[in-house]
Amino acid sequence: MRFDCLLSRADEEVLQILIGQGPLRLAALLDRSLLSPAKQRELLLRLRKPQELLTDAVSRKALLPLLRPEEARSLCAALGLSPNDPYHALSTVTARGHTQREILLSYFELAELEELRVESVAPIEPGVAGYPLFSYQRVAARAITSKLAVDPYRSILHMPTGSGKTRTAMHIIAEHLSSREGAVVLWLAHSEELCDQAAQEFLKAWSFLGNREVSLMRYWGSQSADPLSITEGLIVAGLQKVVQTAKRDIPLIGRLGSRLSLVVLDEAHQAVAPTYRMILQALVDPYPKTALLGLTATPGRTWSDVSADEELAEFFGRQKVTLQIPGYANPVDYLISEGYLARADFRPLFYNPGIELTDEDVESIEENLDLPRRVLEMLEADQKRNLKIVTEIEKLAARHKRIVVFALSMEHSDILAAVLQARGYAAYSVTSRTPSDERKRLLEEYKGESEEVRILCNYGVLTTGFDAPKTSCAVIARPTTSLVLFSQMVGRAIRGPKAGGNMTAEIVTVTDQGLPGFGDVSNAFYNWEDIWEDPIK
């Protein structure tokens, strides 16, 4: 029998079990018509696939009792269960084994969900030619090259979000490789998106500056190339994969370090996190002339913890190249005036959640730079807050074609997207549990040329490495005390026309009364300058 036939028998009680109270309450606040059984079924299938409903224990136990007696006996027979008490027998089904799951799905005329596909990309690829830099990027690249050539052979490149740090760094790497036969450079990043972005930027930069063929090695995710096999070129590696490799084979990290002449760390504010610091020290410290370059838009780890920021500055020898433009006090002003960055309108969306922070909450915020999970869960369950967010997004959709929404959690992202879909918008949720092939498809559709309004809700995956220049609006529904994280979220929507983006952008931040957070980053570029000054001077 068809699954949709089974689902058509579900009454409101069953549908509430399958959908959950959160989405239903929010849907009711928006539009009472969304609570009809037909609309509830549509909402359910936007939130969960039929295969997921049948293989999940809770939803399966709500669905299988909807079978008629002869259907229940037929399914029992197919599964090899006793038909004497078919409903009891079906309640014991686990759907964990491949055969049992296959029979269950086949009975309801459903195919297995497509397994995650790993793209077949060769780990080694030659470079091609022709990718110039903007003038301000060339100035920064020359300054970094000078600093990396002298003791302490390390520095941070400090450029605003959206100004092309990766592109500038790849120019530096290309010149480094061009001038050194047999050189190997290691690029470290914490996400697959950042790794992929770095690999693509290197190919473009090398095509502009390369003087011979070198190798690009991808070493993240499922890529399994041997990092010691490369004789010259660039290794782009995921930090987590390098950490896992070190745990399995500590000497390998030392052997790799002995072959490197330059190590680059993207999002360099993470450098002094204990695990990452250990890896960097193993790769660089035993080899005094191996250069270390950090990239960041925010050369500090926190907003207020001076000791943590001092530690980061000290790690990089207090060496920092900051983007400077003659005639401009702040490079952000220049980037906006020249069309590299969009002129951003920061606007708060005020809300009073009625939450009072405890002393433990305040201590947790100071230590972890984020609100405690219990507070985030209270915000996530606040239907009036969610209603205000959805209503605001609908208003924004009247004047923006591409909107990115930063949610409180994976569940929050799913709920917002599902309700917006039910309201007729092309809205989708992307989180770490979204299959990689589906995530790639959704991101490509979002980046496409369609004039349809597209809304991308996400949690935890689009703060870095996501480049969709046409995005003109960001809704930050996730309060944070991390200026780094806030700056990264803002950066997704401020690409200017010279970078393929927009003249203006709108940043709407949900500002929860009584909770810490940010509303504007206009003065953040120079927030950490005093930390990087040499205390001897």
C-alpha positions in Angstrom: 0.0 0.0 0.0 1.1 3.6 -0.5 2.5 5.5 2.5 0.3 8.5 1.7 -2.8 6.3 2.0 -1.7 5.3 5.5 -0.9 8.9 6.4 -4.4 10.0 5.3 -5.9 8.0 8.1 -4.0 10.0 10.8 -6.2 12.1 13.0 -5.2 15.3 14.8 -3.9 13.4 17.8 -1.5 11.3 15.7 -0.4 14.2 13.7 0.5 16.1 16.8 2.7 13.2 17.9 4.4 13.1 14.5 4.9 16.9 14.1 5.5 18.0 17.7 3.9 20.9 19.6 6.4 23.6 18.6 5.7 23.8 14.9 2.0 23.4 15.4 1.8 26.3 17.9 3.8 28.6 15.7 1.7 27.6 12.6 -1.5 28.4 14.6 -0.2 31.8 15.6 0.5 32.6 12.0 -2.6 31.1 10.3 -5.3 28.9 11.8 -6.0 27.4 8.5 -2.6 25.6 8.8 -4.1 23.4 11.5 -6.5 21.5 9.2 -5.5 17.8 8.9 -4.5 18.3 5.3 -2.3 21.2 6.1 -0.8 19.4 9.1 0.1 16.5 6.8 1.8 18.9 4.4 3.7 20.5 7.3 4.8 17.0 8.5 6.2 16.0 5.1 8.1 19.2 4.9 9.7 18.4 8.3 10.3 14.7 7.8 10.6 12.3 5.0 8.3 9.2 4.9 11.3 6.9 5.3 12.4 8.7 8.4 8.9 8.4 9.9 8.8 4.7 9.4 12.3 4.0 10.6 12.0 6.2 13.8 10.6 4.2 16.7 8.2 6.9 18.1 6.6 7.9 14.8 6.5 4.3 13.6 4.5 3.2 16.7 2.0 6.0 16.0 1.7 5.1 12.3 1.4 1.3 12.2 -1.7 1.1 14.3 -3.4 2.9 11.5 -3.2 -0.2 9.4 -6.4 -2.2 8.9 -6.4 -5.7 10.4 -5.8 -7.4 7.0 -3.0 -5.0 6.2 -1.4 -5.5 9.5 -1.4 -9.3 9.0 0.0 -8.9 5.5 2.9 -6.8 6.8 3.5 -9.2 9.6 3.7 -12.0 7.0 6.2 -10.1 4.9 8.3 -9.4 8.0 8.1 -13.0 9.2 6.2 -12.1 12.3 3.3 -14.0 13.9 -0.1 -12.8 12.5 -2.1 -13.9 15.6 -1.8 -10.5 17.3 -0.5 -8.4 14.3 -0.5 -5.0 16.1 1.5 -6.3 19.0 3.9 -8.0 16.6 4.4 -4.8 14.6 5.1 -2.9 17.8 8.3 -5.0 18.2 9.7 -4.0 14.8 13.0 -2.1 15.2 13.8 -1.4 11.5 17.4 -1.4 12.4 18.5 -4.4 10.3 18.8 -3.8 6.6 16.4 -6.6 5.6 13.6 -5.5 8.0 13.9 -1.9 7.0 13.9 -2.8 3.3 10.7 -4.9 3.7 9.0 -2.2 5.7 9.8 0.5 3.2 8.9 -1.8 0.2 5.5 -2.6 1.7 4.7 1.2 1.7 6.1 1.6 -1.8 9.1 3.6 -0.6 12.7 3.5 -1.8 15.6 3.6 0.6 16.8 7.1 1.3 19.8 7.8 -0.9 23.0 7.3 1.1 25.4 10.2 1.5 27.6 10.4 -1.6 31.2 11.5 -1.3 32.2 13.4 -4.4 34.9 11.8 -6.3 37.5 14.5 -6.5 41.1 13.7 -7.2 43.3 14.6 -4.2 46.0 16.0 -6.5 45.3 18.5 -9.2 47.4 20.8 -11.3 47.0 24.6 -11.2 45.9 26.9 -14.0 46.6 30.6 -14.7 45.1 34.2 -14.4 43.5 35.6 -11.1 44.6 39.1 -10.1 44.1 40.8 -6.7 42.6 44.1 -5.8 45.1 46.9 -5.1 44.5 46.9 -1.3 45.0 43.1 -1.2 48.3 43.4 -3.0 49.6 45.9 -0.4 48.6 43.6 2.4 50.2 40.6 0.7 53.5 42.4 0.3 53.5 43.4 4.0 52.8 39.8 5.2 55.5 38.4 2.9 58.0 40.8 4.5 57.0 39.8 8.1 57.2 36.1 7.4 60.7 36.4 6.1 62.2 37.6 9.4 62.2 36.4 13.0 59.7 35.3 14.6 58.5 34.1 11.1 54.9 34.5 12.0 52.1 37.0 11.7 48.3 37.5 11.5 46.6 39.0 8.4 43.8 41.2 9.7 41.2 42.1 7.1 37.5 42.9 7.4 34.9 40.2 6.7 34.2 40.3 3.0 37.5 41.9 1.9 39.1 38.8 0.5 41.4 37.3 3.2 41.5 33.9 1.5 42.2 35.3 -1.9 45.0 37.5 -0.5 46.5 34.6 1.4 46.5 32.4 -1.7 48.4 35.1 -3.5 51.0 35.0 -0.7 51.2 31.2 -1.0 51.6 31.2 -4.7 54.5 33.6 -4.5 56.0 31.5 -1.8 55.9 28.4 -3.9 57.1 30.2 -7.0 60.3 31.3 -5.3 61.0 28.0 -3.6 61.6 24.8 -5.5 60.3 21.8 -3.5 58.3 23.9 -1.0 55.3 22.4 0.7 52.7 24.6 2.3 49.9 23.4 4.7 46.6 25.2 5.0 44.5 24.4 8.0 40.7 25.1 8.4 38.0 23.8 10.6 35.2 23.2 8.2 34.7 21.4 4.8 33.3 24.6 3.3 36.4 26.6 4.3 38.7 23.8 3.0 36.9 23.7 -0.4 36.9 27.4 -0.7 40.7 27.5 0.0 41.4 24.8 -2.6 39.4 26.7 -5.3 41.1 30.0 -4.4 44.6 28.4 -4.7 43.9 27.1 -8.2 42.9 30.6 -9.3 45.9 32.3 -7.5 48.4 29.8 -8.9 47.1 30.3 -12.3 48.1 34.0 -11.9 51.5 33.6 -10.3 52.6 30.0 -10.9 55.8 29.4 -12.7 55.6 25.6 -12.9 53.1 22.8 -12.2 52.7 22.0 -8.5 50.3 19.8 -6.6 47.1 20.6 -4.7 46.2 17.9 -2.1 42.8 17.8 -0.4 43.0 16.3 3.1 39.7 16.7 4.8 36.5 14.7 5.2 36.7 11.4 3.4 39.8 12.3 1.4 42.5 9.7 2.1 45.7 10.9 0.3 49.0 10.4 2.2 50.1 14.0 3.2 53.7 12.8 3.1 53.5 11.8 -0.6 53.4 15.4 -1.8 56.8 16.7 -2.9 55.9 20.4 -3.6 52.7 22.4 -3.5 49.8 22.9 -1.1 48.0 20.6 1.3 44.6 21.9 2.3 43.7 20.0 5.5 40.7 19.9 7.9 41.8 20.6 11.5 39.7 17.7 12.8 41.3 15.3 10.3 44.8 16.4 11.3 43.9 16.0 15.0 42.6 12.5 14.3 45.7 11.6 12.3 47.9 12.9 15.2 46.0 10.7 17.7 46.6 7.6 15.5 50.2 8.5 14.5 51.9 11.2 16.4 55.3 10.8 14.7 53.6 11.5 11.3 52.8 15.1 12.3 56.5 15.6 13.2 57.6 14.2 9.8 55.1 16.4 8.0 56.3 19.4 9.9 59.9 18.8 8.8 58.8 19.1 5.2 56.8 22.4 5.5 58.1 25.9 4.9 54.8 27.7 5.6 51.7 26.8 7.7 48.5 28.9 7.3 45.6 28.8 9.8 42.2 30.1 8.7 40.1 31.7 11.4 43.3 32.2 13.5 41.5 33.2 16.7 41.3 29.4 17.3 45.1 29.0 17.3 45.4 28.9 21.1 42.6 26.4 21.7 44.5 23.6 23.5 44.1 20.9 20.8 44.8 23.2 17.8 47.7 24.8 19.6 49.3 21.4 20.2 49.1 20.6 16.5 50.6 24.0 15.5 53.4 23.6 17.9 54.2 20.1 16.6 54.3 21.4 13.1 56.1 24.7 13.6 58.0 25.0 16.9 60.7 22.4 16.1 61.5 24.2 12.9 62.4 27.9 13.7 62.3 29.1 10.1 58.9 27.5 9.2 56.6 30.5 8.8 53.2 30.7 10.4 50.4 32.9 9.0 47.0 33.4 10.7 44.0 34.8 8.9 41.1 36.6 10.7 38.6 39.4 10.6 38.7 39.5 14.4 42.2 39.3 15.9 41.0 38.3 19.3 39.1 35.4 20.9 36.7 37.4 23.0 35.2 40.8 23.6 36.3 41.2 27.1 38.8 38.5 28.2 42.1 40.3 27.9 44.2 37.3 29.0 42.8 35.1 26.3 43.4 37.8 23.7 46.9 38.4 25.1 47.7 34.7 24.7 46.7 34.8 21.0 48.8 38.0 20.3 51.8 36.4 22.1 51.4 33.2 20.0 51.8 35.2 16.8 54.7 37.2 18.2 52.5 40.3 18.3 53.0 40.5 14.5 49.9 41.7 12.6 49.3 43.2 9.2 46.1 45.3 9.3 44.5 46.5 6.1 45.2 50.2 5.8 44.0 52.6 3.2 45.6 56.1 2.8 43.0 58.8 3.5 40.7 56.5 5.5 40.6 56.1 9.3 38.9 52.7 8.9 39.4 50.4 5.9 35.7 49.3 6.2 34.7 52.9 5.1 37.0 52.6 2.0 35.7 49.1 1.1 32.1 50.4 1.3 32.8 53.5 -0.7 34.5 51.6 -3.4 31.8 48.9 -3.6 33.8 46.0 -2.3 31.4 45.8 0.7 27.7 46.6 0.9 26.5 49.5 3.1 24.9 47.6 5.9 21.8 48.8 7.8 21.9 47.2 11.3 18.4 47.0 12.7 17.4 45.4 16.0 14.2 43.3 16.4 13.4 43.9 20.1 11.8 41.2 22.2 11.3 40.6 25.9 11.6 36.9 26.7 11.2 37.4 30.4 14.3 35.4 31.2 16.4 36.3 34.2 20.0 35.1 34.2 21.3 33.4 37.3 24.9 33.9 38.6 25.7 30.5 37.1 24.4 31.7 33.8 26.6 34.9 33.9 29.6 32.8 34.8 28.9 30.4 31.9 28.6 33.3 29.5 31.9 34.8 30.6 33.7 31.4 30.2 32.1 30.0 27.1 31.2 33.2 25.2 27.7 31.9 24.6 24.4 31.7 26.4 23.8 28.5 28.4 21.9 25.7 26.6 18.9 26.1 29.1 18.4 29.7 28.0 18.7 28.9 24.3 16.1 26.1 24.8 13.7 28.5 26.5 14.1 31.0 23.6 13.6 28.1 21.1 10.3 27.1 22.7 9.0 30.7 22.9 6.3 30.7 20.2 5.7 34.5 20.5 9.4 35.0 19.7 9.3 32.6 16.8 6.1 34.3 15.5 7.9 37.7 15.6 10.9 36.2 13.7 8.7 34.6 11.0 6.6 37.7 10.6 9.8 39.8 10.2 11.2 37.4 7.6 8.0 37.7 5.6 8.3 41.5 5.6 11.9 41.2 4.5 11.0 38.9 1.7 9.1 41.8 0.2 12.3 43.6 -0.5 15.1 40.9 -0.6 15.6 38.0 -2.9 18.1 36.1 -0.8 17.8 35.9 3.0 20.0 33.9 5.3 18.6 33.1 8.8 20.9 32.1 11.7 18.8 30.0 14.1 19.2 28.9 17.7 19.6 25.2 17.0 19.1 22.6 14.3 15.5 22.0 15.4 14.9 25.8 15.4 16.3 26.0 11.9 14.0 23.1 10.7 10.9 24.6 12.3 11.4 28.1 10.9 12.0 26.7 7.4 9.1 24.3 7.6 6.6 27.0 8.7 7.9 29.5 6.1 7.4 26.7 3.5 3.9 26.2 4.7 3.4 29.9 4.2 4.4 29.6 0.5 8.1 30.6 0.6 11.0 28.7 -0.9 12.6 28.2 2.5 15.0 25.5 3.4 17.0 24.4 6.5 20.7 23.5 6.3 22.4 22.0 9.4 25.2 19.6 10.2 22.8 16.7 9.8 21.7 17.7 6.3 23.3 15.1 3.9 26.2 16.6 2.0 24.8 16.1 -1.4 21.4 17.6 -0.4 23.2 20.5 1.3 25.2 21.2 -1.9 22.0 21.1 -4.0 20.2 23.5 -1.7 23.2 25.9 -1.6 23.5 25.9 -5.4 19.8 26.6 -5.8 20.1 29.4 -3.3 23.1 30.9 -5.2 21.3 30.5 -8.6 19.9 33.3 -10.8 16.2 32.6 -10.1 14.2 35.8 -9.3 12.2 33.8 -6.7 12.7 34.8 -3.1 14.9 32.1 -1.4 15.3 31.8 2.3 18.1 29.7 3.9 17.7 28.9 7.6 20.7 27.3 9.2 22.5 26.4 12.4 26.3 26.1 12.7 27.2 25.6 9.0 27.0 28.9 7.2 29.0 31.2 9.5 32.2 30.6 7.5 33.1 29.2 4.1 29.7 30.1 2.6 29.9 32.5 -0.2 26.6 33.7 -1.8 27.3 37.3 -2.8 23.6 37.9 -3.8 22.6 37.6 -0.2 21.3 41.0 0.8 19.8 40.3 4.2 20.8 38.3 7.3 18.4 37.6 10.2 20.4 36.8 13.4 18.0 35.0 15.7 20.8 33.5 17.7 22.0 35.7 20.5 25.8 35.4 21.2 28.4 37.3 23.2 31.1 36.2 20.7 32.0 39.2 18.6 33.9 36.7 16.3 30.7 34.7 15.7 28.6 37.7 15.3 31.0 39.2 12.7 31.0 36.0 10.8 27.2 35.9 10.6 27.1 39.5 9.4 29.8 38.8 6.8 27.4 36.4 4.9 25.3 39.4 3.7 27.7 42.3 3.0 29.4 41.4 -0.3 29.5 44.6 -2.4 28.9 45.0 -6.1 32.6 44.7 -7.0 32.5 41.2 -5.3 29.3 40.2 -7.1 27.1 41.4 -4.3 24.8 44.4 -3.5 25.1 48.1 -2.8 23.2 47.8 0.4 22.4 45.1 3.0 20.1 44.7 5.9 21.1 43.0 9.1 18.3 42.3 11.5 19.3 41.1 14.9 16.8 39.7 17.4 17.7 41.7 20.5 16.4 39.9 23.6 15.8 42.2 26.6 18.0 41.2 29.5 20.3 39.0 27.5 23.8 40.0 26.2 24.5 40.3 22.5 25.4 42.6 19.7 23.5 44.9 17.4 26.3 46.4 15.3 29.9 45.6 14.4 30.9 49.0 12.9 33.6 49.6 15.5 34.7 46.0 15.9 37.6 46.1 13.4 39.9 47.9 15.8 38.6 46.3 19.0 41.8 44.4 19.8 44.4 46.9 18.7 45.8 47.6 22.2 46.3 43.8 22.7 48.7 43.7 19.7 50.8 46.6 20.7 54.3 45.7 21.8 54.4 46.2 25.6 58.1 47.2 25.4 57.3 50.3 23.3 
